[in-house]
Amino acid sequence: MSKPTRTRRAAVAASALCAATLLAGGTGATAASAPAEDGVRISMAAARQCGLYRDGSAAMYGNCGTGNERILVTYLISPSEYFCVPAGESRYVGSWNWTFRAYVRGTC
C-alpha cells in the first residue's frame, strides 16, 4: 500500500472517530427555570446557557449578550443556516444529533 493511500485511510478513520464522538457525547445542562404562581416561567440568570447547548434532543442557542446576534449554524449533513437570536433569549436551531457548530456572524 502506498504512503498517500495509508495517509488518506488514516484521515478518514480519524474523521469517522471524531464524528462518532460528537454524535455519542455531548452532555449539556438545560436552563433551570421554575414556574411562578401565575404560570409564568422565571429564568434563573445564573443557570442560563450561553452559546450552543443541548436540551434533550434539541440543539439550542442562548444569547447572553445585550444585543441581537446573527448566528451561522452548521450541520453534519444538511446546508448551514442563519438565525437571529434576540438578546437574553434562546432559540431552537435543529436536532442535536445533526448540529455541528454555531458561529456568531454579527448583529441582526
C-alpha positions in Angstrom: 0.0 0.0 0.0 1.4 3.4 -0.9 2.0 6.1 1.6 -0.7 8.5 0.2 -3.3 5.7 0.5 -2.3 4.9 4.1 -2.4 8.6 5.0 -5.8 9.0 3.3 -7.2 6.0 5.2 -5.9 7.3 8.5 -7.5 10.7 7.8 -10.9 9.0 7.0 -10.7 6.8 10.1 -9.8 9.9 12.3 -12.8 11.8 10.8 -15.1 8.9 11.5 -13.9 8.6 15.0 -14.4 12.4 15.6 -17.9 12.3 14.2 -18.8 9.2 16.3 -17.5 11.0 19.4 -19.6 14.1 18.6 -22.8 12.1 18.0 -22.4 9.9 21.1 -21.2 12.5 23.5 -22.1 16.0 24.5 -24.0 16.3 27.7 -25.5 19.7 28.1 -27.5 21.0 31.0 -30.8 22.6 30.4 -31.6 26.0 31.6 -33.3 25.8 35.0 -36.5 27.6 35.5 -39.3 27.5 38.0 -43.0 28.1 37.4 -44.5 31.1 39.2 -47.9 31.2 40.7 -49.5 32.7 37.6 -47.9 30.2 35.3 -45.1 32.4 34.0 -41.7 30.8 33.9 -39.0 32.7 35.7 -35.5 32.2 34.2 -32.6 31.9 36.7 -29.8 34.2 35.3 -27.1 32.1 36.9 -28.3 28.9 35.2 -28.8 30.4 31.8 -27.0 28.7 28.9 -24.9 30.8 26.5 -24.0 29.7 23.0 -24.8 26.3 21.6 -26.2 23.8 24.1 -28.3 20.6 24.3 -31.8 20.5 25.6 -32.9 16.8 25.4 -32.6 16.0 21.7 -32.8 19.7 20.6 -29.9 21.9 19.8 -30.4 25.4 21.3 -28.5 28.6 21.1 -28.6 31.0 24.0 -27.7 34.7 23.6 -26.4 36.1 26.9 -25.3 39.3 25.3 -27.0 42.7 25.3 -27.7 42.8 21.6 -29.3 40.6 18.9 -26.9 38.1 17.4 -26.9 36.7 13.9 -25.5 33.2 14.0 -24.5 30.7 11.4 -25.3 27.1 12.4 -23.5 24.3 10.5 -24.9 20.8 10.3 -23.3 17.4 9.7 -25.3 16.6 6.6 -27.7 19.5 5.6 -26.7 23.0 4.5 -25.8 25.7 7.0 -28.5 28.2 8.2 -28.5 31.7 9.7 -30.7 32.6 12.7 -31.3 35.8 14.6 -31.3 35.3 18.3 -32.6 38.3 20.4 -30.7 39.4 23.4 -31.3 37.3 26.5 -33.3 34.6 24.7 -32.7 31.1 23.5 -33.7 29.6 20.1 -34.1 26.1 18.7 -31.6 25.6 15.9 -32.1 21.9 15.0 -31.7 18.4 16.2 -28.7 17.9 18.5 -27.6 14.8 16.6 -27.1 16.7 13.3 -26.0 20.1 14.6 -22.2 20.7 14.4 -21.3 24.2 15.4 -22.7 27.7 15.8 -20.7 30.9 14.9 -21.7 34.5 15.7 -21.7 36.4 12.4 -22.7 39.9 13.5 -26.0 41.5 14.6 -29.5 41.5 13.2 
